[in-house]
Amino acid sequence: MMGSDTSLSARISRSNLLRYCLAIGSLIVAAGLCSIVTLWIGDRFAYVFLLPAVAFTAWYCGIGPSIIVVLLASFGAAYGFRPSLHPFPIPRVADLIGVVSFLLASTLILLMGEWRHRQNSALWKAQDDLELKVRERTADLDEVNRNLRDLSARLMQLQDDERRRIARELHDSVGQTLAALSMNLATVRSDIEQLARTAVALTDSECLVRDMVTEVRTISHLLHPPLLDELGLASALRWYVDGFSQRSKIKVDLDMSEDFRRLPSEQETAIFRVAQECLTNIHRHSESPMAKIRVRERVDEVVVEIEDKGKGIPPRKLQEMTSAGTPGVGLRGMQERIRQLGGSLEISSDSGGTIVTVCLPVEKHVEIEPIQTEDPSPQAAA
């Protein structure tokens, strides 16, 4: 109630015309009531009905309109509100006492109203200062948030660059050295085949080296598959899905067009990482025997859906993940990567399985030149 009174007083105080109009209007209403009442009880107590008009004017209209209302009301109380043969008769003693009492009461009301106006002015000024400080703090918080987003984007870019560098180092240095060692062992094996025990040991060593070469190349390609730069998202996803199905024994259905066009490298990397993280979570947590990945291109966006038929995410944990909770590192990385590209990531889950939906905005007719590397052969990750 106090807030509405203050708001009304503030609106009235901004317009001088409205203040004087309301003051005169309240006096006219009070005078009309006095004219009606004096038909039964006379003029002696007419000024009592004028005090509400004085109080309203002092409360809402300010000191200037209030003084005018008090003077006009005093004149009306002194000479009555009914027409007579003598418009200005000599006031009686009782009338003078009533007018003096009315003036004293009106003066007290005016002082209280003026004190209230001063208090309200101080409150309005404090409120304006507080709103200004709030706007300044909000602007500072917005600037901090922008800086954090820029830093997060930079960290994501550095992470991808470091993965690409490590993958190339493993392929170029360790991979080549192990290949040379495998050839040397094969040569030694051909020279000492007559020694059965030595040949068996060399055979085992040669198998171990081949397994090690395969493992190093697999790790290198998982860190950053060369197919993603050379042939695009479609080839890289098919390569990864095939390898994942063989390792995990989970049947994965990739629903993606053969002629899916190239996207900017940041978006292709983001979609590949999301699919990689989702399949890893399905293998670790969902107990699902199958998974499905659908990639569709619309007019101005790419939609990716990863679905499983596992036990689902508990409702409480899902609510924490989708609201203000603390999701895991993998999910946080997916959300941040997609958000930096202007997209969205949604998770829906029940006892029948889980669906992760990613939407990324894309431009029309984007042509991406493939990045050439030293070893473009996809058989390296076999």
PADRENVEX-602770 format. One line per 10 residues: number of its first residue (from 0); their letters; for each residue x, y, z of N, C-alpha, C. Coordinates in steps of 0.1 Angstrom, whole numbers. Example, Ala and Ser with C-alpha at 12.3 -4.5 7.8 and 13.67 -1.06 7.14 Angstrom:
0) as) 132:-57:78:123:-45:78:132:-33:78 | 128:-22:71:137:-11:71:129:0:79
end
This chain:
0) mmgsdtslsa) 8:-12:0:0:0:0:9:13:0 | 19:12:8:28:24:8:35:26:-5 | 38:15:-12:45:17:-25:36:23:-35 | 23:19:-35:13:25:-44:11:40:-41 | 10:44:-28:9:58:-25:20:66:-29 | 32:61:-27:44:68:-32:45:69:-47 | 41:59:-54:41:60:-68:30:70:-73 | 18:70:-67:8:80:-71:13:94:-68 | 19:96:-56:24:110:-53:35:114:-62 | 44:104:-67:54:108:-76:49:112:-89
10) risrsnllry) 38:105:-94:33:108:-107:26:122:-107 | 19:125:-96:12:138:-94:22:149:-93 | 33:147:-86:43:158:-84:50:162:-96 | 50:153:-107:57:157:-119:49:167:-128 | 37:169:-125:28:178:-133:22:189:-125 | 26:201:-127:20:212:-119:5:214:-122 | 2:213:-135:-12:214:-139:-21:204:-132 | -16:191:-131:-24:181:-125:-25:183:-110 | -15:189:-103:-15:192:-89:-26:202:-86 | -27:213:-93:-37:223:-91:-51:219:-95
20) claigsliva) -52:211:-105:-65:206:-109:-71:196:-99 | -62:187:-93:-67:178:-83:-70:186:-70 | -63:196:-67:-66:204:-55:-79:211:-56 | -81:218:-67:-94:225:-69:-106:215:-70 | -103:204:-76:-114:194:-77:-118:188:-64 | -108:185:-55:-111:180:-42:-119:191:-34 | -115:204:-35:-122:214:-28:-137:215:-33 | -139:214:-46:-152:215:-52:-161:204:-47 | -155:192:-46:-163:180:-41:-167:182:-26 | -157:187:-18:-159:190:-4:-170:201:-2
30) aglcsivtlw) -169:211:-10:-179:222:-9:-192:218:-13 | -193:209:-23:-206:203:-27:-212:195:-15 | -204:187:-8:-209:180:3:-214:189:14 | -206:200:16:-210:209:27:-223:216:24 | -225:220:11:-238:226:7:-250:217:10 | -248:204:8:-259:194:10:-261:193:25 | -250:191:33:-251:189:47:-257:201:54 | -254:213:50:-258:225:57:-274:227:56 | -280:219:47:-295:220:47:-301:214:59 | -293:205:66:-299:198:78:-293:203:91
40) igdrfayvfl) -280:206:91:-273:209:104:-268:224:104 | -269:231:93:-265:245:93:-250:247:89 | -245:259:90:-232:262:85:-221:261:96 | -226:258:108:-216:259:119:-205:249:118 | -208:237:114:-198:226:113:-194:223:99 | -197:232:90:-194:229:76:-179:227:73 | -171:234:81:-156:233:78:-151:220:81 | -158:212:89:-153:198:93:-152:190:80 | -161:192:70:-161:184:58:-150:189:48 | -144:201:52:-134:206:43:-120:200:46
50) lpavaftawy) -119:195:59:-105:190:63:-100:178:54 | -109:169:50:-104:158:41:-98:164:28 | -104:174:22:-99:180:10:-85:186:13 | -84:193:24:-71:199:28:-61:188:30 | -65:177:37:-55:166:39:-51:160:26 | -60:157:17:-56:151:4:-47:160:-4 | -50:173:-4:-42:183:-12:-28:183:-6 | -27:184:8:-14:185:14:-6:172:12 | -13:161:11:-6:148:10:-1:145:-4 | -8:150:-14:-5:146:-28:-1:158:-36
60) cgigpsiivv) -5:170:-34:-4:181:-43:7:191:-40 | 12:191:-28:22:200:-24:17:213:-17 | 27:221:-13:24:233:-5:16:244:-12 | 19:246:-25:12:257:-32:-3:255:-34 | -7:244:-40:-21:241:-41:-28:240:-27 | -20:235:-17:-27:233:-4:-30:247:2 | -22:257:0:-25:270:6:-37:276:-1 | -38:274:-14:-50:279:-21:-62:273:-16 | -62:260:-14:-74:252:-9:-77:257:5 | -67:259:14:-70:264:27:-77:277:27
70) llasfgaayg) -72:287:19:-78:300:18:-92:300:13 | -94:292:2:-108:291:-4:-117:284:6 | -112:274:13:-121:267:22:-124:276:34 | -115:284:39:-117:293:50:-128:303:46 | -127:308:34:-137:318:29:-151:311:29 | -151:299:24:-164:292:23:-170:289:37 | -161:285:46:-166:282:60:-170:294:67 | -164:306:64:-168:318:71:-181:324:66 | -184:323:53:-196:329:47:-207:319:43 | -204:306:45:-215:296:43:-215:291:29
80) frpslhpfpi) -223:280:27:-223:274:14:-238:274:8 | -247:282:14:-260:284:8:-262:298:3 | -269:300:-8:-272:313:-13:-280:321:-3 | -277:334:-1:-285:343:8:-286:357:2 | -295:365:8:-297:379:3:-284:387:5 | -277:384:15:-264:391:17:-252:382:15 | -246:384:4:-235:374:0:-223:374:10 | -221:386:16:-210:386:26:-215:392:39 | -222:383:47:-227:388:60:-216:389:70 | -218:396:81:-208:397:91:-207:384:99
90) prvadligvv) -195:377:100:-194:364:106:-198:366:121 | -204:355:126:-207:355:141:-194:350:148 | -195:351:162:-183:347:170:-181:332:168 | -192:325:169:-190:310:167:-184:306:154 | -188:314:143:-182:311:130:-167:314:130 | -164:325:136:-149:329:137:-141:319:144 | -147:314:155:-140:304:163:-138:291:154 | -148:287:147:-147:276:138:-137:278:127 | -136:290:121:-127:293:111:-112:292:116 | -111:298:128:-97:298:134:-93:284:137
100) sfllastlil) -102:276:142:-99:262:145:-95:255:132 | -103:258:122:-100:252:109:-87:255:103 | -83:269:105:-70:273:100:-59:266:108 | -60:265:121:-50:258:129:-48:244:125 | -60:237:123:-59:223:119:-53:221:105 | -57:231:96:-52:230:83:-37:233:83 | -32:242:91:-18:245:92:-10:233:96 | -15:226:107:-9:214:111:-8:203:100 | -19:202:93:-19:192:82:-9:196:71 | -8:209:68:1:214:58:15:211:62
110) lmgewrhrqn) 19:213:75:32:210:80:35:195:78 | 26:187:82:28:173:81:30:168:66 | 21:174:58:23:171:43:36:175:38 | 40:187:41:53:192:36:65:183:41 | 64:179:54:74:170:60:74:157:52 | 63:152:49:62:139:41:68:141:27 | 65:153:21:70:155:7:86:155:8 | 91:161:18:106:162:19:112:148:21 | 105:140:29:109:126:31:109:118:18 | 98:120:11:96:113:-2:107:117:-12
120) salwkaqddl) 110:130:-12:120:134:-21:134:128:-18 | 137:127:-5:149:120:-1:149:105:-5 | 138:99:-3:136:85:-7:138:83:-22 | 132:92:-30:133:90:-45:147:92:-49 | 154:102:-43:168:104:-47:176:92:-43 | 174:86:-31:181:74:-27:178:62:-37 | 166:62:-41:162:51:-50:169:53:-64 | 169:65:-69:176:67:-81:191:64:-80 | 197:68:-69:211:64:-67:213:49:-67 | 204:42:-60:205:28:-59:204:21:-73
130) elkvrertad) 194:26:-81:192:20:-94:205:23:-103 | 211:35:-102:223:38:-109:234:28:-106 | 236:25:-92:246:16:-88:243:2:-93 | 230:-2:-93:227:-15:-98:230:-17:-113 | 227:-6:-120:230:-7:-135:246:-8:-137 | 253:0:-129:268:-1:-130:273:-15:-127 | 268:-21:-116:272:-34:-112:268:-45:-123 | 256:-43:-128:252:-52:-139:261:-51:-151 | 265:-39:-155:274:-37:-166:287:-44:-163 | 292:-43:-151:305:-49:-147:304:-64:-148
140) ldevnrnlrd) 292:-70:-143:291:-84:-144:290:-89:-158 | 283:-81:-167:282:-85:-181:296:-86:-187 | 305:-76:-184:318:-75:-189:326:-87:-184 | 325:-91:-171:332:-103:-166:327:-115:-173 | 314:-117:-175:309:-128:-182:314:-129:-196 | 315:-118:-203:320:-118:-217:335:-123:-217 | 343:-118:-207:357:-122:-206:358:-137:-203 | 349:-142:-195:350:-157:-192:346:-165:-204 | 336:-160:-212:333:-168:-224:344:-168:-234 | 351:-156:-235:362:-155:-244:373:-165:-240
150) lsarlmqlqd) 376:-165:-227:386:-174:-221:383:-188:-224 | 370:-192:-222:366:-206:-224:368:-210:-238 | 364:-201:-248:366:-204:-262:380:-206:-265 | 389:-197:-259:403:-198:-262:409:-212:-257 | 404:-216:-245:409:-228:-239:405:-240:-248 | 392:-240:-253:388:-251:-262:396:-251:-275 | 400:-240:-280:408:-239:-292:422:-245:-290 | 428:-241:-278:441:-246:-275:441:-261:-272 | 430:-266:-267:429:-280:-264:429:-288:-278 | 421:-283:-287:421:-290:-300:434:-289:-307
160) derrriarel) 441:-277:-307:454:-276:-313:464:-285:-306 | 463:-287:-293:473:-295:-286:470:-310:-290 | 458:-314:-291:455:-328:-296:460:-330:-310 | 458:-321:-318:463:-322:-332:478:-324:-332 | 485:-316:-324:500:-316:-324:505:-330:-318 | 498:-334:-307:502:-347:-302:500:-359:-311 | 488:-358:-318:486:-369:-328:496:-369:-339 | 500:-358:-344:510:-357:-355:524:-362:-349 | 527:-358:-337:540:-362:-331:541:-377:-330 | 530:-383:-325:529:-398:-323:531:-405:-337
170) hdsvgqtlaa) 524:-399:-346:524:-406:-360:538:-404:-366 | 543:-392:-365:556:-389:-373:568:-395:-366 | 569:-395:-353:581:-399:-346:580:-414:-341 | 571:-416:-331:571:-429:-325:566:-440:-335 | 556:-436:-343:551:-446:-353:561:-450:-363 | 569:-440:-368:579:-444:-378:590:-452:-372 | 594:-449:-359:605:-456:-352:600:-471:-350 | 588:-473:-346:583:-486:-343:582:-494:-356 | 578:-487:-367:578:-494:-380:592:-499:-384 | 602:-490:-383:615:-494:-386:620:-506:-377
180) lsmnlatvrs) 617:-506:-364:621:-517:-356:614:-530:-360 | 601:-529:-364:594:-541:-369:601:-547:-381 | 606:-538:-390:613:-543:-402:626:-550:-398 | 633:-544:-389:646:-550:-384:644:-563:-378 | 633:-564:-370:631:-577:-363:627:-588:-374 | 619:-583:-384:616:-593:-394:628:-598:-402 | 638:-589:-404:650:-593:-411:658:-603:-402 | 659:-600:-389:666:-609:-380:659:-622:-380 | 646:-622:-380:639:-635:-379:641:-643:-391 | 642:-637:-403:645:-645:-415:659:-651:-415
190) dieqlartav) 669:-645:-408:682:-650:-407:684:-662:-397 | 676:-662:-387:678:-672:-377:666:-681:-375 | 659:-684:-386:648:-693:-386:652:-707:-382 | 664:-711:-384:669:-724:-380:669:-726:-365 | 669:-715:-358:669:-716:-343:654:-715:-339 | 648:-726:-335:633:-726:-333:629:-717:-321 | 637:-719:-310:633:-711:-298:634:-697:-301 | 645:-693:-307:648:-679:-310:637:-674:-320 | 633:-682:-329:623:-678:-339:610:-675:-332 | 606:-684:-323:594:-682:-315:594:-669:-308
200) altdseclvr) 605:-666:-301:606:-654:-293:606:-642:-303 | 613:-643:-314:612:-632:-324:598:-630:-329 | 591:-641:-331:577:-640:-336:568:-633:-326 | 570:-637:-314:562:-630:-303:565:-615:-302 | 578:-612:-303:582:-598:-303:577:-590:-314 | 577:-597:-326:572:-590:-338:557:-587:-337 | 550:-597:-331:535:-595:-329:533:-583:-319 | 541:-583:-308:539:-573:-299:542:-559:-305 | 552:-558:-313:555:-545:-320:544:-541:-329 | 538:-551:-336:527:-548:-345:515:-543:-337
210) dmvtevrtis) 513:-550:-326:502:-545:-317:504:-531:-312 | 517:-529:-308:520:-515:-303:519:-505:-314 | 523:-508:-326:521:-498:-337:506:-495:-339 | 498:-506:-339:484:-504:-340:478:-495:-329 | 482:-498:-317:477:-491:-305:481:-476:-306 | 493:-473:-310:498:-460:-311:490:-452:-321 | 488:-459:-333:481:-452:-344:466:-450:-340 | 461:-460:-333:447:-458:-328:445:-446:-318 | 455:-445:-309:454:-434:-299:456:-421:-307 | 465:-421:-317:468:-409:-324:455:-404:-332
220) hllhppllde) 448:-414:-338:436:-411:-346:425:-407:-337 | 424:-413:-325:413:-409:-315:415:-395:-310 | 428:-391:-308:430:-378:-303:425:-368:-314 | 429:-370:-326:424:-361:-337:425:-369:-350 | 414:-375:-354:414:-383:-366:418:-375:-379 | 427:-379:-387:431:-372:-399:419:-371:-409 | 410:-381:-408:399:-381:-418:390:-368:-416 | 390:-363:-403:381:-352:-400:386:-340:-408 | 399:-338:-410:405:-327:-418:405:-330:-432 | 407:-343:-436:409:-346:-450:396:-348:-458
230) lglasalrwy) 387:-356:-452:375:-360:-459:362:-355:-453 | 363:-350:-441:351:-344:-435:345:-352:-424 | 333:-347:-419:327:-353:-407:321:-367:-410 | 315:-369:-422:309:-382:-425:319:-393:-425 | 330:-392:-431:340:-402:-431:346:-405:-418 | 349:-394:-410:354:-395:-397:345:-402:-387 | 332:-399:-388:322:-405:-379:321:-420:-383 | 320:-424:-395:319:-438:-399:331:-446:-395 | 343:-440:-396:355:-447:-391:354:-449:-376 | 350:-439:-369:350:-440:-354:339:-450:-350
240) vdgfsqrski) 327:-449:-356:316:-458:-352:320:-473:-355 | 327:-475:-366:331:-489:-369:341:-494:-358 | 351:-486:-355:360:-490:-345:354:-492:-331 | 345:-483:-328:338:-483:-315:330:-496:-313 | 323:-500:-324:315:-512:-324:323:-524:-322 | 335:-525:-328:344:-536:-327:349:-537:-313 | 353:-526:-307:359:-526:-293:349:-529:-282 | 337:-523:-284:327:-523:-273:316:-534:-274 | 315:-540:-286:305:-549:-289:291:-543:-289 | 290:-530:-290:277:-523:-290:274:-520:-305
250) kvdldmsedf) 262:-524:-309:258:-521:-323:255:-506:-325 | 261:-499:-333:259:-485:-335:254:-483:-350 | 242:-476:-351:237:-473:-364:239:-459:-367 | 246:-455:-378:249:-442:-382:240:-438:-393 | 230:-429:-391:221:-425:-401:225:-411:-406 | 233:-411:-417:239:-398:-422:241:-400:-437 | 237:-389:-444:238:-389:-458:252:-391:-463 | 254:-399:-474:267:-402:-480:273:-389:-485 | 265:-380:-490:270:-368:-496:269:-356:-487 | 269:-359:-474:268:-348:-464:280:-338:-467
260) rrlpseqeta) 276:-325:-468:286:-315:-472:296:-311:-461 | 307:-305:-464:316:-301:-454:311:-289:-447 | 315:-288:-434:311:-277:-425:324:-270:-420 | 323:-259:-414:335:-253:-409:342:-262:-399 | 355:-262:-398:363:-271:-390:359:-272:-375 | 356:-260:-370:352:-259:-356:339:-267:-353 | 329:-266:-363:316:-273:-361:318:-288:-363 | 326:-292:-373:329:-306:-375:336:-312:-363 | 345:-305:-357:352:-310:-345:342:-311:-334 | 333:-301:-332:324:-302:-321:314:-313:-322
270) ifrvaqeclt) 309:-316:-334:300:-327:-336:307:-340:-334 | 319:-342:-339:326:-354:-337:329:-356:-322 | 333:-346:-314:336:-348:-300:323:-351:-292 | 312:-345:-296:299:-348:-289:296:-363:-291 | 297:-368:-304:294:-382:-307:303:-391:-299 | 316:-387:-299:326:-395:-292:323:-396:-277 | 320:-385:-271:317:-384:-256:304:-392:-253 | 294:-391:-262:281:-398:-259:283:-413:-260 | 290:-418:-271:292:-432:-272:301:-438:-260 | 310:-430:-255:318:-434:-244:309:-435:-231
280) nihrhsespm) 300:-426:-229:291:-426:-218:281:-438:-219 | 277:-441:-232:268:-453:-234:275:-465:-230 | 288:-467:-234:295:-479:-231:298:-480:-215 | 300:-469:-209:303:-469:-194:291:-471:-185 | 280:-464:-189:269:-462:-179:256:-468:-183 | 253:-468:-196:239:-471:-200:235:-486:-200 | 245:-495:-202:242:-509:-204:233:-511:-216 | 234:-503:-226:226:-504:-238:233:-513:-248 | 225:-523:-255:232:-531:-265:233:-524:-278 | 227:-513:-280:227:-506:-293:227:-491:-291
290) akirvrervd) 231:-484:-301:230:-469:-301:228:-465:-316 | 222:-453:-317:219:-447:-330:223:-433:-331 | 230:-429:-342:234:-415:-344:227:-410:-357 | 219:-399:-355:212:-393:-367:218:-379:-369 | 222:-377:-381:227:-363:-385:219:-358:-396 | 212:-347:-394:204:-341:-404:207:-326:-406 | 206:-322:-419:209:-308:-422:196:-301:-426 | 192:-291:-419:180:-283:-423:185:-270:-430 | 175:-261:-431:178:-249:-439:190:-241:-434 | 190:-239:-421:201:-231:-415:207:-237:-403
300) evvveiedkg) 206:-250:-401:212:-256:-389:214:-271:-392 | 223:-277:-384:225:-291:-384:221:-297:-371 | 213:-308:-371:207:-314:-359:213:-328:-358 | 219:-331:-346:225:-344:-343:218:-350:-331 | 214:-362:-333:207:-370:-322:215:-383:-319 | 218:-385:-307:225:-397:-302:215:-404:-293 | 211:-416:-296:201:-423:-288:206:-437:-284 | 202:-441:-272:205:-455:-267:192:-461:-261 | 193:-474:-258:181:-481:-252:186:-486:-239 | 193:-478:-231:198:-483:-218:189:-480:-207
310) kgipprklqe) 194:-480:-195:186:-478:-183:183:-464:-180 | 188:-454:-188:184:-440:-186:192:-434:-174 | 189:-421:-173:196:-413:-162:185:-411:-151 | 189:-412:-139:179:-410:-128:173:-396:-129 | 160:-394:-126:154:-381:-127:161:-370:-119 | 165:-373:-107:172:-363:-99:185:-358:-105 | 193:-368:-110:206:-364:-116:204:-357:-129 | 193:-361:-137:190:-354:-149:186:-340:-147 | 178:-337:-136:174:-324:-133:187:-315:-129 | 196:-321:-121:208:-314:-118:216:-311:-130
320) mtsagtpgvg) 217:-320:-140:225:-318:-152:219:-307:-161 | 206:-306:-162:199:-297:-171:196:-284:-165 | 197:-283:-151:195:-270:-145:208:-263:-140 | 208:-260:-128:220:-253:-122:229:-263:-115 | 229:-276:-118:237:-285:-111:251:-285:-115 | 259:-296:-112:273:-297:-115:275:-310:-124 | 273:-308:-137:275:-320:-146:289:-324:-146 | 291:-336:-152:305:-341:-153:313:-333:-162 | 326:-337:-162:336:-329:-170:333:-331:-185 | 329:-344:-189:326:-346:-203:314:-338:-208
330) lrgmqerirq) 303:-339:-200:291:-332:-204:293:-317:-203 | 301:-312:-194:304:-297:-193:311:-293:-205 | 321:-301:-209:329:-298:-222:320:-297:-234 | 311:-307:-235:301:-307:-247:293:-295:-247 | 287:-291:-235:278:-280:-234:286:-267:-238 | 298:-265:-232:305:-253:-235:310:-252:-249 | 314:-263:-255:318:-263:-269:306:-259:-278 | 295:-265:-276:283:-262:-284:278:-248:-282 | 279:-243:-270:274:-229:-267:283:-219:-273 | 296:-222:-274:306:-212:-280:303:-211:-295
340) lggsleissd) 297:-221:-301:293:-220:-315:279:-216:-318 | 272:-211:-307:259:-206:-309:248:-216:-309 | 251:-229:-306:241:-239:-306:235:-243:-293 | 228:-254:-292:221:-258:-280:223:-273:-279 | 223:-278:-266:224:-292:-263:213:-296:-253 | 205:-306:-257:194:-310:-248:195:-325:-245 | 191:-329:-233:192:-343:-228:178:-347:-223 | 172:-357:-229:160:-363:-224:162:-378:-221 | 157:-383:-210:160:-396:-205:148:-402:-197 | 146:-415:-199:136:-422:-190:141:-436:-189
350) sggtivtvcl) 133:-445:-184:137:-459:-182:139:-466:-195 | 134:-460:-206:136:-467:-219:149:-463:-227 | 156:-453:-222:168:-449:-228:170:-434:-227 | 181:-429:-234:185:-415:-234:187:-410:-248 | 183:-397:-250:185:-390:-263:192:-377:-260 | 203:-375:-267:210:-362:-267:208:-356:-280 | 203:-343:-280:200:-336:-292:209:-323:-293 | 216:-321:-304:225:-310:-306:220:-303:-318 | 218:-289:-317:215:-281:-328:226:-270:-330 | 231:-270:-342:242:-260:-345:238:-252:-357
360) pvekhveiep) 238:-238:-356:235:-230:-368:247:-231:-378 | 243:-231:-391:253:-232:-402:249:-222:-412 | 259:-218:-420:256:-209:-431:253:-217:-444 | 246:-211:-453:243:-218:-465:255:-219:-475 | 257:-230:-482:268:-231:-492:281:-228:-487 | 285:-234:-476:299:-232:-471:308:-242:-477 | 318:-238:-483:328:-247:-489:341:-247:-481 | 345:-259:-476:356:-260:-467:367:-268:-475 | 379:-263:-476:390:-270:-483:396:-280:-473 | 398:-292:-477:404:-302:-468:418:-299:-465
370) iqtedpspqa) 422:-302:-452:436:-299:-447:444:-311:-450 | 455:-309:-458:464:-320:-462:474:-323:-451 | 475:-336:-448:485:-340:-438:495:-350:-445 | 505:-354:-438:515:-362:-444:511:-376:-447 | 501:-381:-439:497:-395:-441:482:-396:-441 | 476:-394:-453:461:-393:-454:454:-407:-454 | 462:-418:-452:456:-431:-453:447:-434:-441 | 434:-437:-443:426:-441:-431:429:-454:-426 | 437:-463:-433:440:-476:-428:449:-476:-416 | 454:-464:-412:464:-463:-401:457:-466:-388
380) aa) 444:-464:-387:437:-466:-374:430:-480:-374 | 433:-488:-384:426:-501:-384:430:-510:-373
end
